[in-house]
Each structure stands twice: as structure tokens, then as C-alpha cells.
């Protein structure tokens, strides 16, 4: 019986011999180049630039390998347009009888031996991943004993361990990961920002900068989510006229899917802007399909869609809700009140001082959001909390007298009226609200922190203790 072809465990010198063969070829592949020689910009151009950038930029490589749970020891060999004629899996999706060709291959080399590997499939522009092709690649990985398949496209998922492909069956021994192009751009942006994850080598920093410029170029077609589907207006109207909707309604599923895609797109835009990775996962959701079910239930039961953006250093998660019936978007954070101040007025004035500093820091943006900023003091032992626009702050002080304020809810609320049902305008306004609220107010807020306990002045110092012992 012929010995099965196995990449993992193969000496790298044997791989070079396999690739140099002209007949009875077991593997066909092209080395990935940072400057690809493809005749036109295609997914293979993107694949070549991305894969080669992993070999050139240490921090980018380590960040990516950590995400896909591949060891960061050794070095990488990377290839594009990879096929394995001997395993007999054909390109059935395109109606071809030729060997199935995968867009990319990563090999981890330790010493002189291949220790680990990953197959990659890339899509660009409006091209989506489809179940037959991804299933075939997973079966290819299983046959080759390669433990992971990575897909990259403009589709968004809540987490890299989720897949946008519907109806995909798991394959034992093969882990599936998915990255959007915006996710990879955000990763690169974080590394190029002045923070703790900087790229140390100046040459590698410039290479990363050029790679990110390539991916951001409009010809690369790395797109954002910019419009809800046409079903959005139908679902909004059904809720407004009190027409019953069910979780099985395909329009509800489409809207839920769109909401999650937009959430991830905005998540990555925030990451790109801030230079750190933002987390918007809902812990209750086990996978992508489970997350869709959660949003479908929320649409049907209360007509509210919600996302939470967890950003390191801010006072609380940034919660964003779309209230379908009221046609408004609400952005909210919570601030811990200063319990060291004994009166409600003192605590409110402490918050006001923070907001006024926000005004001074960026007056133009602050004045834009000011008419729609609300303050709600959360009080202990009170069923109903007062809530007023910030411009009516004095009224809020009167309504909050003699209450024990523990937390302030600061929100930015806007009725989008007819724009709420417009597929593109809704996304534009929604994103604009979140970014303006963060820039004008959220980034300037601080929680009150309880000071450390103080020692009594009566405690003797070390000198006194020594003199007593003498």
C-alpha cells in the first residue's frame, strides 16, 4: 500500500523535493509574495500579500497565530494556489473534475521539520463563502491531517470561531476559523498605534504600514457593512402597526443577521479608531446561529435590538439599542457616583463637572450631541428614578433631592424618524451617533473610586517601637 502523503512531520527538505517535481506531483503550490505578480487584483493577490506579511512582521504573525491556536515557535512557509492531486477531492462547486485548489497554506517549521499547518480560503468584494466549497476544504484538511481551516471574506461574525456559512457540518479533527478583512485591518491598525503592542523593528513597521495601505485601497474591495436588507423596512413597519411576527419569519432572521453583521463592522471601526481590539460578544451566545436566535427573539418579543461594546478603560460597556417602535437609537454608559459626597446635589455636581470638562475638550462635537444627552441617577431604595435632558440639569437636582445616588446613566438618544426605516441611512446615522457619543463624552468620563482605608494616627512608628524595646 502506498504511503499516505502527510505534511505535518515532513522534513522541510522533502517538501522542497515534492514541490520541485514535474511529474506525478503530490502537491502543487506557489510561494506567497509580498508583491504578487498576478495579472489583476484578485483574492489571490490579497492572499499573497496577507500570507507573506505574516513572515515579515513578527508581531502581526504572533497575534494571528495566537488567534488560530498555532504555536509561535519556529518559522513559517506560506503558499498560494495549493492543490494535492493525489487525494482525489475535486472542485465540484465549479463543475470541474480537476483537483480542488485552496487559496492558501501556512506551514509551521521547527528545526527542519513541519510541525503544524493551516489551509486558507479567501474571498474579496461581494463574494461570499458557500457550504459545498468550505465542506470540501474541510474534508481536504481532514485527509491531510491538517487541524485547521481559515476562511477570510467581507462577511462578519461575532467571533473568529464562528462561521458565516449556513448548514455547515463539523468535521472531526478540523477547527474552523473565520476573519473578515476589516478584522485583519483592525489587527494591523492596533499594531501601528502607539501602545503596548507596537511593532518593534522599524523596517517591519513600514512593511505593516504598506500592507495596511494595500488592504485599505478601494481596489482591494475590503468593504464595510453599509446597509440593512430590504426586509428591515418591512419588519419595522410590521412592529409599528402591531402586526404579529414570529421567529420563523425569514424577514426576522434577515434583520437579526444584518444587526449582528453591523455590530461587528462597527466593533472593528472602533478598534481601528482606538488602536485596541474592542469586544462585542454576547456571552450567552454559544455560536453564530445561537446569537441570531437571541436577536430574533428580541425583535419578536420587544422590538429592541441591542449591542454592547466592551472597551478597555471606559467607565462601563457602551450599550447601543435600536427601539423599533419609537424609531430611535439609544447609546448608554453607566458612571459610578462618588459615595464620598454625602448629598445627591454633591454627587450630581461631580458628574456635571466631568461633562463640562468634556465640553472644553471638544466643544464642537459636544454641542452637537448636547440636545440629546440625558442623565438618569440610579438611586438606592427608589422604584422610579428621575431622568432629564442634560440641559435641564437644575430640574434633575430638584427631583433627586434626599436620594442615595449610586450610579449615573448617561445616554445619547435620538429619534431617527423616517431615516430609521431607510436601509443605508439607518446604518449611517447609527454609526455616526455611536462615534460622536464616544468622542464627545464617553472617552472623558471617569468612575469614582473608593479611596484606600487610612491607618489611625495613634499607631506608633518604628522609631517609637525601637526605643520601647531598648
HELIX and SHEET records of a PDB file:
HELIX    1   1 UNK A   12  UNK A   20  1                                   9    
HELIX    2   2 UNK A   43  UNK A   56  1                                  14    
HELIX    3   3 UNK A   58  UNK A   67  1                                  10    
HELIX    4   4 UNK A   85  UNK A   87  5                                   3    
HELIX    5   5 UNK A  131  UNK A  144  1                                  14    
HELIX    6   6 UNK A  181  UNK A  192  1                                  12    
HELIX    7   7 UNK A  202  UNK A  216  1                                  15    
HELIX    8   8 UNK A  218  UNK A  220  5                                   3    
HELIX    9   9 UNK A  231  UNK A  240  1                                  10    
HELIX   10  10 UNK A  250  UNK A  274  1                                  25    
HELIX   11  11 UNK A  288  UNK A  302  1                                  15    
HELIX   12  12 UNK A  344  UNK A  361  1                                  18    
HELIX   13  13 UNK A  363  UNK A  370  1                                   8    
HELIX   14  14 UNK A  390  UNK A  392  5                                   3    
HELIX   15  15 UNK A  393  UNK A  399  1                                   7    
HELIX   16  16 UNK A  417  UNK A  421  5                                   5    
HELIX   17  17 UNK A  423  UNK A  440  1                                  18    
HELIX   18  18 UNK A  442  UNK A  444  5                                   3    
HELIX   19  19 UNK A  462  UNK A  469  1                                   8    
SHEET    1   A 6 UNK A  28  UNK A  31  0                                        
SHEET    2   A 6 UNK A  75  UNK A  83 -1                                        
SHEET    3   A 6 UNK A 101  UNK A 110 -1                                        
SHEET    4   A 6 UNK A 113  UNK A 122 -1                                        
SHEET    5   A 6 UNK A 148  UNK A 153  1                                        
SHEET    6   A 6 UNK A 175  UNK A 180  1                                        
SHEET    1   B 6 UNK A 304  UNK A 309  0                                        
SHEET    2   B 6 UNK A 318  UNK A 323 -1                                        
SHEET    3   B 6 UNK A 328  UNK A 336 -1                                        
SHEET    4   B 6 UNK A 405  UNK A 415 -1                                        
SHEET    5   B 6 UNK A 373  UNK A 379 -1                                        
SHEET    6   B 6 UNK A 387  UNK A 389 -1                                        
END                                                                             
